[in-house]
Amino acid sequence: METAEKIVVENDDEIEINYRGIKAMPFIIGNETFEKLGAIGTLANLQVYLTTVFNMTRINGTMLLNVFNGTTNFATLIGAYLCDTYFGRYKTLGFGSIASFLCLSEGFLVITLTAAFKNLHPPHCGPEDTQCIGPTPSQMTFLLAGFGLMVLGAGAIRPCNLAFGADQFNPNTESGKRGIDSFFNWYFFTLTFAQMVSVTLVVYVQSDVSWPIGLAIPTIFMLISCFLFFMGTKIYVIVNPEGSPLTSIAQVVTVAIKKRRLKSPRHPSPSLFNYTPLKSINSKLPHTEQFRFLDKAAITTSGDEIKPDGSVANPWRLCSMQQVEEVKCVLRVIPIWAAAILYHVGEKQQYIVFQAMQSNRHVGATNFQIPPATYNIFAMLTLTIWVPIYDRIIVPFLRRTTGKQGGITILQRMGIGIFLTIIESLVAGLVEAKRRDMAISRPMEGIHGKRGAISSMSAMWLVPQLFLGGLAEAFCAIGQVEFFYKQFPENMRSIAGSFFFCGMAVANYVNSFLISVVHRATDGSSTGNWLPEDLNKGRLDYFYYLVAALCVLNFCYFLVCAKWYRYKGAEGSVLDIEMEAKN
């Protein structure tokens, strides 16, 4: 991996770019790691917090958390647009780090206050209580205000950090390309490590020591995040924005509609108007056959005026072939992005915490019980173990075998992850069926509030599905981030980063919708409600099988999209390119 490399770009002015590669990573990844420690430190145990401190039903608590996560991830699209259009990644991250600290700490403060003061949350509901009092409208308003502040703080950092980190490597050298590939792997490695700390140390403090203290710790992490980012300022490669990329997309669509009646040229590449600004950061793209109706935006007519420097006088009347191909890049990504939505639905087990709450969580014969939210650590542990093995052993081996830069193509990597969600959901259904049977036939002594008997099945049986979920994330989630970064035009890389989070956002809403539909559709049916408060009276295993069926359909859809897809800068199809690589 490259450490430091200087490139001189010859334009009107000489610009020396000093790529520091791996030397900049401690500051960039450290910034994101501590930001995640802060955010996840609050969110990791929030599902338990809503159902215990705020006495929400499991359905309402899960749906509220999904809506919050979805809104937070959608907010990244706004931050990415401002970054790519006006401020650039460095300024956006700098502002975002400070704003994130202030907003998140305010949000943490509000949520901490709801835990610390009795008037801000409902009365405690003990195991002996048969009826619990829910939150009042004013208490809910105060809680949602804390959520709103956290949404504002998270919108700026998440989409820009990935692109900013990849900017530190020279994309024109082999060492730089390998550095970018490894960066995405190690980014998720350190990010997952931060999550592991959150769901162990912070969750333990929240569950067994004090909610106010456990919610205050993340604020300290956010402060460290700010310091780390600004410490690396002198060695960063800073890419300036080129203006709104969405304006260019709008121009292409508008001009194509205006010229829709024109006849497409038989040989588009030499016939279409083409112009690329000298200082453009975007790579030059060849003509592709997909979405040929957009080519009409680059057909020159008698009313189109060309300036002496080769650019157009009115970009709303004529666009370049380069602009058209950049729009095609974005359009081609969208079907692949859509497949990622159901991937997230299958990969994130919504009821894993509640399953753990109604399972035997004791460690051996001791009295110590693992907190329910901590079981997610097994998925994270899988990813942290797998990523170094994949990056340092499997990829070099596959690279020698296949001749591909990443060992396998990005779409192949994503496909493996999507396929694993099918196995994960099936295993989850089988384990839940066993947990429920043992809860009915051999329950443990004791009851978890009004939510039913505790199964004698060890909660460690939940580990296999979590292992598969971590493995799916190592393939598909990291593959998605790399795919969006490489396939979007260079001036849209922050927006590319936000696409990953937008996929998660839609998945959150789909999860809420799916849970709501299943809950209502099965209530009063012959099989009984699949998702009641007491999982022992429901059929959560059927819900997992339903998710598995959706994942099968999603995998088939992804295969069709992958076969149709053309990589950026390639004139042929994916299959054609792979055949050329073998010859």
N, C-alpha and C positions, 0 to 999 in steps of 0.2 A: 504494500500500500504506500502511496506516495506520502512524503513528509513535507517537502517544500519544493516549489517549482515556479519559475518565473516565465511569464509569457509576455511578449511585447506585441500589442495589436497596432498595426499601421493603418491609421485613418488620417483625418485631418490633423489630429493631435496624437502623439505617442502616449499610449497608456500602458503602464507596466502592471501586470496582474501577478501578484505573488501568492500562488496557491499553497496554503500551509497544510491542507489535508488533515491528517490525523492529529496534528498539533492543536487544531481549533476545536476538536471534538469534546474535550473535557468541559469546555465552557458552554457549548451548545447543547450537548446531551445532558450535562449537569443541570442547566437551566430547566430543560423540559422534565428531567427526572424529579427535581425538587418541586416543580409545579404540580406534577402528578402526585407526588407524595402528599402535597397539601390538599389537592382536590379529592383524590381517592381516599385519603385519610378521613375525610368527612363522609364520603359516599359509600365506602365499603360496608359499613354497618348500618346504613340509613334505612335499609329494608326492615331490620330488626327494630330500629328506633321508632319508625312510624307505627309498627304493630304493637310495641310494648309501651313506650312513653306516650304516644298519641292515640293508643287504643284503636287504631284503624283495622278494618278487616283486611285479610290477606289480599283479597281481590283489589280493594281500593288502594292499599299501600303499594302493591306491585304496579298498578296502572298509573298512579301518581309519579312513581319513580321513572317509569318508562316515558311519560310525557316530559318530565324534567330533563332526562338524558337526551331525548329527541330534540327538545328546544335548544339545549346547550350545543349539540352537534350542528344544528342548522345555523346557529349564530356564527359558526366558523366561516360560512359562505360570505357573510357581510365583511368580516375581517379580512378574508382573502381578496375580495374585490378592492377594498381600500388599499391593501398592500400592493397588488399588481398594478393598480391604476395611478395612485397618487404618492404614496409614501415609501415604497420599497420595503424589502423584508427586514432590514436592520432597524429602521425607524419604527416600523410596526411592532417588531418584537420588543424593542426597548420600551415603547409606550405600553405595550401589552403586559410586559413584566411588572411595570409599576402599577398600571391599572388593575392587573390581576391580583396583585398583593392587596391593594386598597379595597377593591370590590369583594374579593374572596374573603379577606379578613373581616370586612363588614358583614358579609353573608354568614361566615362562621360565627361572628359575634351574635347575630340575630338568632341563629339556630342554637348556639350555646345558651343564650338567654332563655329560650323556650325550655331547655332542660333544667336550668338553674332555678327559675322562679315558678312556683306552683300555679300562679295565676295565668301563666302562658302555656300550660299544657293541662290535659284532663286529669282527674284524680287517678291515682295509681290503681291498677286492676290486678289483684292478687290471684293465686291459683284457686282460692276458695270462692272467688266471686263468680257468680253465674251470669251476671249482666254487667257489662262495662259501659261507662259513659264516654261517648266520643267527644272530639274537640268542638268547641263553639266556633261560630263564624269569625269572631275576632281573633281567636287563637290560630285558626287556619290562615287568616290574612297575614298575621305576623310571620308564620312559618313560610308562606309562599313569598313574602318579601325577601327573606333570606335566600331562597332559591333564585329569585330574580336577580339579585346582586351577583350571585355566583355565575349565572349565565352571561352577564355582561363581562365579567373578568376573564372567562375562558375563551371568548370568541376570537381574540387577537392572536394568542400564542399558538394554539393547536395547528392551524393550517399553514403557518409560516415557518415553523421550526424545522420541519422535515426538508422543505425546499431550501432553506437557508443553510442547513447542514450539508446538503448535497452540492450547494454552490461552492463549497470550499475545496472541491476536487476538480482537477482539470479534465473536462469531458473529452478532450481531443487526444489524450494519451492512453495507452493500455493500462498503466498503473492507476491513472485517474478513474478509468471506467471500472476497474476492479474495486477501487476505493469506494465508489458510489454504490456498487452492488453490496459490498460488505457493510457500508454505513447503515443501510436499511435493516440488515440483520442485527447489528450491534445496537442500533437505536432501540429496537423492540426488546432486545435482551436487557438493557439497562432500565427501560421503562417497566418491564415486567418485574424486575428486581425491586423497583420502587413500589410496585403494587404488592409484592410479597411482604415488604416491611409494613405497609399500611394495613393489610388484612391479618397481620400477626400482632405486632407491637401496638399499633394504634387501636385496633379492634379490641385487644385484650384490656387496654386502659379504659376504653369506653364501656366494655361489658362488665369488667370485674373491679374497676377502681372508681371511675367517676366520668359521667358523660360530659360535664363542663370541661374537665381537664383534657379528656380525650378529643374534644372538639377544638380545644385551643392549640394543641400541638401542631396541627397543619399550618397554622398561621406562621409559625417559626420557619417551617419548610419553605413557605412562599417568600419570606424575606431572604433566605439563603439563595433562592432561585434568582432573585433580582441581582444580587451581588455577583453571582457567577457569570451571568450574561455580560455585564458591563466590564468585568475584569478582562475579557478577551477581545475588547474593541480594537486594539491596535493590530491584531493579526487577522481580522476577518476580511474575506473578499465580499465587497458590497456591490450588488448589482442594482443599478438604478431602474426605476419603472419607465416604460415607454408610452404610457397613456393607457386609456381604457381598451383592453382586448375585446370587451363586449361590444364596443362601438364598431370595431372591425367586423364582428360577426353580424351585427345588425345591418351594416352596409352591404355585405354579401347577400344576405337574405332579401333585402329590399331591392337591390339592383337585379337580382335573379328573377324576382316577381315582375319587375317592370319590363324585363326583356324576355319574358316567358314565351312570347310568340316567335322569337327568332329561331332560326334553324341551327341546330348544333353542328359545328364543323366536323368533317369526317376524320380529320387528323388534329385532335385538340391541342396537343402539346406545342407544335410550332405555330398554331393559328391564334391561340389566346394571348391576350395582352399580359405581359409579365414584367414586374418591376419589384425589386427588393431594395429597401433603403440600405445605404452603405453601413450604417451603424446599428442595424437591427441585430438583436441577440438571437433571433429565430434562425434555425437551420433551414437551408434551401430545400424545398420539397419537390419531388417529381410529380407529374400528373398521374392521377389514379382514375379508374373507370367507375368507381362507386359514386353515387349521388351526382350523376352527370347533369342533372337539371340545374345544379348550382354553377356549372361551367358557363352558363349564359351570362353570368355577372361579369365575366372577363372577355366577352365579345365586343370588339371595338366597332362603333357605328360612326356615322358622319357627324353626329352632334357631340361626340366626346372629344374634349380638348386635352392635349398632352403638353406638359411644361417642357422647357428646354433640358432640364435635368433628367427627363424620362418619367417623372411622376405625373399623376393625373391632377387636373385642375379641380375637379369635383368628384370626390370619392363616393358620392351618393349616386353617381351616374355610371361609373366604371370602376371595377375592382381588378386587382391583379390575380393571376393564377395562383400565386403564392398565398394570397388571402383566402382564396377559395379552398385550397388544399388544407389550410389551417382550420377552417370551419369543418371540413370533412373529418379531420382528426378528432375534433370534439364530438361530432355526430357518431363516429364509429365507436367511441368509448362508451356511449350511453347504454347500449344493450348489454355490454359486459358489466357495467355498473349495476344495472337492474338485477343481474344474477347474484350480486353481492348482498342484496337486501335479504333474501331468504337464507343465504349462508349465515348471516348474523342471527337470524331467527333460530336456526338450528344449532348454532354454536353456543349461544348464551342460554344456559338452562335457568329459566325464570324461577323455578320452584325449588332449586337446590338447597337454599337456606331453610325453607320450611320443611323439606324432607329431612334435613339434618336435625331440625328441632324436634321431630317426631321419630328419631332413631337413637340408638344407644351411642352416645358420644363419649363415654368413659374411655380413658386410656388404660387398657389392660384391666387389672383388678383394683386400680387406684380410684380415688374419688374425684380426680381431676377430669373435667370435661372440656373438650375442644369447643370454643365458641362456634356457633353455627356458620357465621359469615366467614370464618377462617378456612373452611373446607375448599373454598375457591383457590386457595394457595396451591393445590395439587395441579390445577390446570396451568398456573403460572410457573410452577416448578418444572413441569414437562417442557414448556417453551424455553426456559433458561438453560436446561440441560441440552435440548435438541439443537438450538441455534448454533452454539460453538461447534458441535459435531458436524452439523450440516455445512457451515461456512468453511471450516478448516479441513475437513476430511472428505465429505461426500461431494461437495461442489468441485474441488480440484480433480477428484477421480472421474466424475461425470464430464468435466471439461476436456480431459484427455480422451475420453471415450467418444463423446458426441461432437466435440469441436465447437460447442456453443460457449459463449462467454460465461453464462450462468449455470452451465451444466445441462439444464433443461430450459425450455422457453418459459416465459413468465406465465403464459396462459396454462401451460401444463402444470406448473406449480399451483396456480389457483384451482385448477380442476381437481387435483389431489385433495386439497383442503375441503372443497365442496363435497366430494365423495365421502370424506371422513365424517361429515355432519350426519350423513345417513346412518352410518354405523353407530355414531354417538347416540342418536335419538333412539335407535332400536335397543341398545344396551341400557339406556336410561329407563325405557319402558319395562324391560325385564327386571331390572333392579327394583323399580318402584312396586311392581306386582309382588315381588318377594317381600319387600318391606311391609306392604299392606297386609299380606297374609300372616306374617309373623306378629304384626301388631294386633290382629284379631285373635289369632290362636294362642300366641305366647307373649302377651304384653309385659312390659316391665312394671314394677311397682312405681306408682306416681303418675301424675297427670300434668300436662303442660297447659295450665290455665283451663279455659273452656274448649281447647282445641284438640282434645282427644288423647288416647292412650299413647304411650311411648313404645315403639316397636323394639323387641329384643335384638333385632338385626343390628349389627355394628354399622355405624355411619361410614366406616372405612370402605364398605361396599359401594359407596358413591364415587370412590376414586377412579375406577375404570372409565366411566363416562367423562369425568373431568380430565383424565389423561388424554382421551381422544379429542376433547375440546381444545386442550392446549396444543396438541399436534396439528389440529385443523387450523388453528390461529397461526401457528408457525409457518404453515404453507400458504394459506389463502390471504390472511390479513397482511402479512409482510409482502406477499406477491401483489396484492392490490395497490399498496402504497407505491411500490416500485413501478407497477404498470402505469398508474396515473401520472407519476412524475415523468416517465420516459415518453409517454404517448401524447401528452398535451403539448401544444406549442410552448417554447421556452418562456415566453412572456406571460404565461398563464399558470406557472408552476405552483403558486400559492393557492389558486383556485383548484388546481389539480389535487393539492393536499386536502382541501376542504371537501372534495368529492368523497373521499374515504369516510369522513365524519358524517357527511350527508347521507351516505348509505346506511350508516349506523343509526342515524336519526330516523329515517324512514322505517328501519327495522324495529326501532322502539315503538313507533306508532302502530306498525303492523302487529307487533306482539300484544299491545294493549287491545287492539281491535279483535285479534284472534281469541284472546282470553275472555273478552267481554261476550263475543258471539257464542263461544263454547259454553260459558257459564249460563247464559240465558237459554240457549237451545236445549241444553241437557237438564235444566232445572225442571223437575216434574216428569221426566221421561222414565221409561221402564228401567233403564240402567242406573238412574239416579244422577244427581248433579256430579259431573266429573271433577269440578274444582270447588268443593265446599271448604268451610273453615277447617273442619277436621278432615285431613287427607285420608284417614282410614275409612271414612264414609263415602269417599269419592272414587274416581277412576282416573287418577293422574297418568297411569300407564297408557290409557287410551289416548290421552292428549299427546303424549310423547310419540305414539304410533302415528297419530295424525300429522305431527310435525315431520316425522320420518317420511311419510308419503309426499308431503310438500317438498321435502329436500330431494326426493327421487325425481319429481317433475322439474325441479330447479336444475338438477344435474344434467338432465336431458336437454333442457333449454340452453344451458351453458355450452354443451358440446356443439350444438347447432351454431351458436354465436361465435364460438372459437374457430370453427371451420370457415365461417364467412369472413372473419376479421382479417384486415391487412395492417401490418405494423407500420408505424410512421416512417416515412422515407423509403418504403419498399413499393415497387411498382406491381409486383406479383402478389399472389395470395400467400398465406402462411405456409401451405403445403408446397407451393413452388419454391419458396425460399429455403425450406428444409431440404428439399431434393437437391438444390444447388449446393447447399453446405456439405452434403454427403459426397458429391461428385468431385 
